[in-house]
Amino acid sequence: MTKSSQKNVIQYTERIVTTAIRSKRSPGKASLRILCGLQMLSSGHFQDAIGYFADYWKHDARIGFLIAYCYYSISKSRTGEENSETARLRQKTELAAREQLLEMARVQPPPLYRLKPLDLSDDKTVDDAFWFMIKMSHWWFPNEKWFIWIGLEKAKKDNNQAKQVEMLNIATVKFFNDLDFLCESFNFRLEHGDGVGANGIVKQMIQQYPDSLEPIYYGLKLSLIATGKSSYSQYRSMATEKGMPVYLIQILDWTFYVLKNQKDESTMQFKELLRRFNSLSYYFIPLDYIVQDIFSAEEEVSRQARMLFIDSVDMYAKKVLKAHS
């Protein structure tokens, strides 16, 4: 379908799919139709692509954006024609593109990365079509954050840092008070070593959500990983004032000494945790085994244990605080 010199000929592609469907014993007709739709889109046969994509967008949002792109491309192919009928058809197909996007946002939003055939395509045309419609969705529906969220999810899944930055920039400007997007921006900056930027996001979250413990936790997390004791003490005082659970604060104190490689202090903190909060020993004791590996002389063992320890404490803290991400 993609390697033949006739790959852009509709009849050739349709014959391949028809033959494959007829000879296929196991289920898989949907996959073949989706692959055919991708090939039709790539070769510019947009109306045929729409037919093959059908309503598979309900199972994977990427299909919906590709269908919208096909409608939009059909409308633009008629640009310049003076005939009133073609002008009407142009408006109709552009409206169909908008309606396709609205339908996805209005109904229960479809999942992403559910249909595996889409992952088989490495066609730049198909990828560009998705991102073009993400841009158009923001232009047409600037107050609908779901489109930006889907773009951000795809950028993360594809490990596309440039698009991730682009989506976060739009989100944090347009939806500057949305805690979900702020958390995403914080995590991105922290992951890429931008401690200053991450701290700025924490301050923004605290300013906009003064009664929430979640932003304060992110300040503590940043202090544990990237900054120092003075920053940790500052956020710890805020956590105490705002009523963060004492046992969680003490777990974070233990974490502070562990990550700062202060073995004696971490041991004392661990014993104090067991004494005061023995009912949580089911979590502390297994975690302490990981801590022993962090203080191991073997560098790789210590590094992996450190990552595991941070992830575990982070997930536990977010669960306690019912955090957004």
Long-range contacts (C-beta under 8 A, 24 or more apart in sequence): 1-35, 1-36, 1-39, 2-39, 2-123, 7-39, 7-43, 8-43, 8-44, 10-40, 10-43, 10-45, 10-48, 13-39, 13-40, 13-43, 30-56, 30-115, 30-117, 31-115, 31-116, 31-117, 34-63, 34-115, 34-117, 34-118, 35-117, 35-120, 35-121, 37-66, 38-66, 38-117, 38-118, 38-121, 38-123, 38-126, 41-66, 41-69, 41-70, 41-125, 41-126, 41-129, 42-123, 42-125, 42-126, 44-73, 46-70, 46-71, 46-73, 46-74, 46-77, 47-74, 56-115, 57-100, 57-104, 57-110, 58-110, 59-110, 59-111, 59-114, 59-115, 60-110, 60-111, 60-112, 60-113, 60-114, 60-115, 60-118, 61-104, 61-109, 61-110, 61-111, 61-112, 61-150, 62-112, 62-113, 62-115, 62-118, 62-130, 62-154, 63-115, 63-118, 64-100, 64-101, 64-103, 64-104, 64-110, 65-101, 65-129, 65-130, 65-133, 65-134, 65-137, 65-150, 66-126, 66-129, 66-130, 66-133, 67-100, 68-97, 68-98, 68-100, 68-101, 68-133, 68-136, 68-137, 69-97, 69-129, 69-130, 69-132, 69-133, 71-96, 71-97, 71-100, 72-97, 72-133, 72-136, 97-133, 97-136, 98-140, 101-133, 101-136, 101-137, 101-140, 101-141, 101-147, 102-141, 104-146, 105-141, 105-144, 105-146, 105-147, 109-146, 109-150, 112-150, 112-153, 112-154, 112-157, 113-157, 130-154, 131-163, 138-170, 142-174, 145-171, 145-174, 145-175, 145-178, 145-181, 148-174, 148-175, 148-181, 149-180, 152-184, 161-192, 164-188, 176-204, 176-208, 177-208, 179-205, 179-208, 179-209, 179-212, 179-214, 179-324, 180-324, 180-325, 182-208, 183-214, 183-218, 183-323, 183-324, 183-325, 184-325, 186-218, 187-325, 190-221, 190-222, 190-225, 190-226, 193-226, 195-222, 195-226, 195-227, 198-222, 198-226, 199-227, 206-238, 211-242, 213-239, 213-242, 213-243, 213-244, 213-321, 214-321, 214-323, 214-324, 216-242, 216-244, 217-244, 217-317, 217-318, 217-321, 217-323, 220-252, 221-314, 221-317, 223-256, 224-252, 224-255, 224-256, 224-259, 224-310, 225-259, 225-310, 229-256, 229-260, 232-256, 244-321, 245-320, 247-273, 247-276, 247-277, 247-280, 248-317, 248-320, 248-321, 250-276, 250-277, 251-313, 251-316, 251-317, 252-313, 252-317, 255-309, 255-310, 255-313, 258-291, 258-294, 258-309, 259-306, 259-309, 259-310, 261-295, 263-295, 266-291, 283-316, 287-312, 287-313
